[in-house]
Each structure stands twice: as structure tokens, then as C-alpha cells.
């Protein structure tokens, strides 16, 4: 979480998707897993937004989750977080940046840069 593109991505997701998801269902939970989250991120901690900080092996979170998200708007190269979630069998919704270089698009990896569409996709899962 200590990279600016990760921080920007999760803040954008909270503002543009998660708040709307909570309006539909107050039981939605968002787990933000990553080392050194900034104060901007930790200020969102609540019963619905759980911020873990560094986790040695995030597989436990992947196994309990219903869907993974990779809302990156900037970055380059293959994203390990995307590959790890897919490897754990978790369906993943990603931006084109978060799915860059991954040829697993289909049932388990949904790529969309339209965050309004993300809301509908997440509700369906």
C-alpha cells in the first residue's frame, strides 16, 4: 500500500464503488491488505473497511473472500496481487492496468475500466 498508485486506486474504489455498494447492502466488507497504509487509507477503517497492514501470506484472505479487486489506474507490468488472487481461485475484477500482461481474462478475471460497471459486477457475485 505504500506506493502512490496503490493508495490512489483504493481511495478511488472507496469513493466510486464501495460507498454505493454499502447503500445496497450494509454488510459488504472491504479488506485492504498491504504494508504501510497511509493515514488517508487508515482513516477509512471501520466495521466495513478492514485494513490489515502487512500480511506474510494473504491466502487466508483470498480463501474467505468472494471476489478480489485490482482497481489500479496507473502502473506497469504484471501485477503479482492479480496473479495471487487468481491462483487462489478467487474471481477478480480488475482495471486494464491491473490485468496487464495476464492472459486469463474470462470467467475468473473480469477486466473493466468502468467503475459503474464494477458496482453491478460486485453485486452479482
N, C-alpha and C positions, 0 to 999 in steps of 0.2 A: 504493500500500500504506500510505501514511501516514494513512489515515482509519481510525478505530477500527472501523467496520463491516466494512471490508475485512480488517483483521487478525483480527477475531473470526471472520469467515467462513472464512478459510483455516485457522485453528487448529482450528475445529470440523470442517472437512473432513478434516484430517490425523488427528485423534483418532477420528472417527466413520466414516471411509471408507478413507482411504489405508492405514492400518495393516492393515486387513482385506484390502485388495487385495494388499498385499505378502505376506501369508500365502498367498494363492492363486498369486501369480506374483512372484518376486523381481526380475523385470525391469521392473516398472511404473516409470515415471518421471513425476514431477510437476514442471512448470515453473511457478514463481511469478514472474510478470512484473509489475513495478510499481516505482515510485520509492520510495525511503526505507523499505525494510522495517525493521521494528523488530528489536531483539535477540531478542525472543520468536520471531520468524519465522526470523531468520538462524541461530539455534541449531539449527534442523532441517536445515540444509544438509548434504547427503550425496550419495552417488552416485545415489540415487533421488530426491532432492528438490533441484532446481537452482533457485537464487534469482538472478535476473538483475539486479535493480535496474532503473533507468530504461532503457527501450528506446525510441528515437525512433520506429521503425516495427516493431511486433510481427508484421507479416505473415509474416516468415520462420518464426517460431514456430508461427503458425497453420497454415502450409502443411505443416510437418513433423509436427504433432500429429494424433492420431487422433480426439480429442474435446476439446472445451472445456468448462470448468465455471464456473458462477457460483453459488457456494454462499451468497449473501448472505441474512442473516436479518433485516437492518434496512436501511432506505434508502427513498428516494422518487424517483420519476421514471424516465425511460427510461435504461437503462444503456448507455453507449457501448461498453463492453467486450463486451456481448452482441451488439450490432449489428455490431461489427467482426468478431467471430468468424463470425457468420452470413454476412456479406458475403464473407468469405474462403472460404465453402463448408464451413466446419467444423461438424460436428454439435455441438450444445450441450445440456448438461444444466444446468438452472437451477432455483433455487427460484422460487416465485411472485414474490418481491420482485425477483429478478434479471431476470425476464421481464416485469416490469410495463410495460404500455403497448405491448408488441410483439405484433403480430398474426400472427406467423409460426409459431405453435405447430403441430406436426405432425412431419413426417419429420426436419427439421433442428433443431428446438427441442423438447426434451422438458422439461416442467415437472413437478417433484415436490418436495414438502417433506419427503418420507420418505427419510432418508439410507440406510436399509437397502435401499430400492429403488435408490438410486444405485449401490450396490455391484454389484447384479445388472445394471443397465443398462451400467455401465462394462465389466464383464467381457464382456458380449455384443458390445461394439464392439471 
